[in-house]
Amino acid sequence: MSDAPILKSGKIPQHRARDGQRVLAGLSVLVACICALPMLAVAIAALSGGTDTVAHLMQTVLPRYAGTTLVLVLLVSIGTFALGVGAAWLVTMTRFPGVRFFEIALVLPLAFPAYVLAYAYTHILDHPGIVQASLRALTGWGPRDYWFPEIRSVGGAATMLILVLYPYVYLLARAAFLQQSATTFLAARALGASAWSAFFKISLPLARPAIAGGVLLAVMETIADFGTVAYFGVQTFATGIYTSWFSLADRAGAAQLALCLLSFALLLAMLERAQRGGAKYHDPSRRQQRMEPARLTGLRSVLAIGLCAVPVLFGAVLPIVVLFSMGLGSEQNLLSTRYLGFIQNSLTLASVAALCTVTAAIIVGFFQRVRPGRMSQGAVYVARLGYAVPGGVIAVGLLVPFAGFDNALDAFMRAQFDISTGLLITGSIWLLVAAYMVRFLAAALGAYEGGQAMVPANMDAAARSLGQTPTGTLRRVHLPILAPSLLTALLIVFVDVMKELPATLIMRPFNYDTLAVQAYRLASDERLEGAAVPSLVIVAIGLLPVILICRQVGRRSR
């Protein structure tokens, strides 16, 4: 079964096992160091930037950035909670016409980046858009004769984010409702509680950890968002970092803004970890009585259909129709050499980043299984922090130290050998891939650990008794079993990289544009019809993991 030398006892030599564990330990520590580097670099750069910049930020932009970010977070939290929990309860605990369709369709908006929805709705709701133009044509009003909600606002940005982020809450809340036993709910009903009262007092508190986790995931994506708020002109920490770095060339200011955003994100990550670890609910009797869904008829069924149809219609169907109509009227040609280059760059970055990220997740996750302890747990904890760090913060955190290294190396080579080395690392694709790995390693690690939990520990013991090294056990036992989970992780990271904008915008090599960058550039120039074409390609690719998630949801429901 293995080429490794086998002792008479059937076990591998101890030094072979120790060597394999040392290699895993070294690689895990390396991954953790790469993940920690952006945060440490941001902190050092911010603290060494001087107090003048901090005082200037406090007096000018910092209060506005903080206030806008907090308002956006509050609106998205309320919106995703209401949509996600309401939809999850309806499709899980009730039956109405079309419920099987909606339990799958409600996940579809997850394939859309929020900035793509922003482009679509600006096209139809802005002053020259079809809605206001039709309103003026029907009424004869002038531009100042009526009031219409401003899409380019904090409320508009929050709406776009709610429509694409509520599936996080929906998926976790639905899973929690499916796992609940009907015993406590029926007991509350028997004691005279109404259905609404039993829901708010029994079912909702039991699902609170999962719901809170979904809301916090949506909040993390909100504070990391750049494309939507930048296009709508909403000033948040994410837009402030980009403006300070590029427009003002203020590296210290960008680092200090990044540190503020990093502190807020890490605080949210600690809250998520605390609520997830401290609030656990289970049925000690192990008696699971499935809740019998209530059948809705008449007006109630119509209301349920309408409530489930609204997020699907406005979060997926309408944007696709609008983007497709915009794309038909544009002059963008997907088959041109230029666009094929954008697609090739995007696919190359996403593929390489997905492979590197999943490989890092396997290393860190398997090391924790082989050698559980403080070192492995610390490596996993640091690797998970990346999901709480916005792309702009990671970009600044990687560019600051490596730009300093490149400049120092170039100065040394000029002085000693009269040779200019240029930007060896800062302008490379590999630094951008490292940023993607830091950002999305938590997602890959979660998918890997979910599959690894299905591999019993006695398989590892059996492999060791048959002479397998740790790497042999990983290659011959774990990886074949974990193939579906690894495929899921690859697809998730692949599509996340395709949609990622702030880190790509800041760190991409010169003249190396992607579909996301092209869409942002065209939208910034108010060429929304042109921006629809790369946006549609991003959405089409994003549907792959969503379809996979939908299949899993359908299997669990059945």
Secondary structure, DSSP 8 states (H G I E B T S, - for coil): --SS---TTS---HHHHHHHHHHHHHHHHHHHHHHHHHHHHHHHHHHTS-HHHHHHHHHTTHHHHHHHHHHHHHHHHHHHHHHHHHHHHHHHHEE-TTHHHHHHHTTGGGGS-HHHHHHHHHHHHSTTSHHHHHHHHHH---TTSS----SSSHHHHHHHHHHHHHHHHHHHHHHHHHH--HHHHHHHHHTT--HHHHIIIIIHHHTHHHHHHHHHHHHHHHHH--HHHHHHT---HHHHHHIIIIIS--HHHHHHHHHHHHHHHHHHHHHHHHHHHH-----TT--------EE--HHHHHHHHHHHHHHHIIIIIHHHHHHHHHHHTS---TTSHHHHHHHHHHHHHHHHHHHHHHHHHHHHHHHHHHS-SHHHHHHHHHHHGGGGS-HHHHHHHHHHHHHHHHHHHHHHHHHHHS-----SSTTSHHHHHHHHHHHHHHHHHHHHHHHHTTS-HHHHHHHHHTT--HHHHIIIIIHHHTHHHHHHHHHHHHHHHHH--HHHHHH--TT---HHHHHHHHHHTT-HHHHHHHHHHHHHHHHHHHHHHHHHHHHHH-
